[in-house]
Amino acid sequence: ALAYAFLNSEVFDVVGVTVNNTRNGDGIQGQYDEALRVIQLFNLENKIPLYKGADKSYAEIVPFISDTVFDGKPAVDFIIQEAMKMTDEKLVLVPVGKLTNIALAIKKEPEIVNKIRVVWLGSNYPGPGEYNLDNDTTSVNPVIESGVPFEMVTVRYGEPSGTAAVTVTREEVSKFLSGKGPKSEIAITGRHGGTFTCFGDYSANLFEHAQMHGNPPSRALFDMAAVAIIKNPDWAEKKEIPAPLLQGLEWVGQTDNQNKIIIWENFKRDSIVNDLFQLIEESTPE
């Protein structure tokens, strides 16, 4: 998702990156290190700021948000700072993990609700569960109920209608990404070892180590799809619904709710994936 945003520098003005910790994330430092690797591969270190966000959940952190130090504070303060700068347009936040940092930022400075648009890669709506949602269920309702412009880019494992269907195989990654991308000024050490000087090679290495699913064996580019539909809303279908309530892991409809949210589904897999392949090809030095 980060690489795709960086490759789209003519479309997106990335003001910063915040991370948070999820179960498979190797701790908050592991999340930070991985984001930094991608930033370095695009020669953007010291140009695009990177902040550590929440390790624990919203419910665990929220009692402490008035303290001088609390879990996730660097990211929370950065979100507030950047949002408050906005006058004519909204700052688009694209959480591709749990919603904790954003929920905390809204709680700490409610004024940002009118200055941000939240596009979340999360949930199997209307079905229960999903990795990003499960990692902090306590952060979901506070964001939705704040009235912030909120869009859910659905995952829906095993169904054709969610980002889980925006898949690529190892063979495709090897063919279209290996050796591709800008050449980095410094060689980075990968999460699984090895050294890399372009994002294409690193992504191929990540795919070698990642678990594949389905037939043919492939992996979904969930997070990237969330960024892609901001670039081109025609690459998926969106519908407005009365904002639901999360009870436990289940969604409960609230048909008379005046607060509305947007649901994204039915993603155009080929358009999204081919855009990545074309962009990284164009960014590769001769």
C-alpha positions, 0 to 999 in steps of 0.5 A, spaced: 500 500 500 505 504 501 509 503 495 503 504 491 502 510 494 509 512 493 508 510 485 502 515 485 506 521 487 502 525 482 496 523 485 497 522 492 501 527 496 503 523 502 504 527 508 506 522 513 506 514 515 503 512 522 504 505 524 500 501 529 501 494 532 497 488 530 497 480 532 502 478 526 506 484 526 512 483 530 511 488 535 510 496 534 518 496 532 517 491 527 511 495 524 515 501 524 521 497 521 517 495 515 514 501 514 521 504 514 524 499 509 519 501 504 520 509 505 528 507 504 527 503 498 523 509 495 529 514 497 523 518 502 527 517 508 527 524 512 522 527 506 516 523 509 515 522 516 514 516 520 511 515 527 509 510 532 502 509 534 498 504 538 500 498 541 494 496 545 487 497 544 483 504 544 479 502 550 486 500 554 489 507 552 483 512 552 484 513 559 491 516 558 490 521 552 491 527 557 497 524 559 504 527 557 506 520 554 501 515 552 501 509 548 501 511 540 502 519 542 507 520 536 502 518 531 496 521 534 499 528 535 501 527 528 494 526 525 491 531 529 497 536 527 496 535 520 488 535 520 488 541 523 492 544 517 486 543 513 482 548 510 479 547 503 479 540 503 479 534 507 486 530 509 484 523 507 486 517 512 487 510 509 488 506 515 490 499 513 490 496 520 486 497 526 483 504 527 486 505 534 490 511 532 484 515 529 479 513 534 484 516 539 486 522 535 478 524 534 477 523 542 483 527 543 481 533 538 474 532 536 474 538 531 478 534 526 472 530 524 470 535 519 477 535 517 478 528 515 476 523 511 477 515 513 478 510 508 479 503 512 481 497 509 477 493 514 471 488 516 467 483 512 461 487 512 455 485 513 459 479 515 463 478 522 470 479 524 476 480 519 483 481 522 484 489 522 477 489 526 479 483 530 485 487 532 481 492 536 474 492 536 473 497 541 476 503 536 470 501 531 464 504 534 468 511 536 470 512 529 463 511 526 459 514 531 463 521 531 460 522 524 467 523 521 466 521 513 467 514 514 468 508 508 469 501 509 473 497 504 471 490 505 475 484 505 470 478 505 475 472 505 473 467 500 468 471 497 469 474 490 466 481 492 471 484 497 478 486 497 480 478 498 479 477 491 484 482 489 489 477 488 496 476 485 500 469 484 508 468 486 509 467 479 506 474 477 510 478 482 516 475 480 514 476 472 512 483 473 515 486 480 522 483 480 528 488 479 523 493 478 522 500 482 526 506 483 533 504 485 534 506 492 540 510 495 541 505 500 541 497 501 536 495 506 536 489 510 529 485 509 524 482 514 527 475 512 534 477 511 537 479 504 539 485 502 535 489 497 535 496 492 529 496 489 522 495 492 520 489 486 525 485 489 523 486 496 516 484 494 518 478 491 522 476 497 516 477 501 511 473 497 516 467 497 515 467 505 508 469 505 503 464 505 499 463 499 491 461 499 486 458 494 487 455 487 492 458 483 495 459 490 495 467 491 495 472 496 490 478 496 493 485 495 487 488 500 491 494 503 493 496 496 486 496 493 484 501 499 489 506 496 487 504 489 479 506 489 481 513 492 485 514 486 480 511 481 473 510 484 471 506 478 475 500 480 469 498 485 462 499 487 460 503 493 454 504 496 451 509 502 448 505 508 446 508 515 451 507 520 451 500 523 453 498 530 459 493 532 456 489 537 462 484 539 464 481 532 457 482 529 454 488 525 448 490 527 444 494 522 441 501 524 436 502 519 433 509 522 440 512 523 441 519 520 449 518 520 451 514 514 457 511 511 460 508 505 461 501 503 466 499 498 465 492 494 466 488 487 473 491 486 476 490 479 482 486 480 485 486 473 485 494 473 488 495 480 493 490 479 495 492 472 496 499 475 501 497 480 505 493 474 505 499 470 507 504 475 512 500 477 515 499 470 515 506 469 518 508 475 524 503 473 531 506 471 533 505 464 
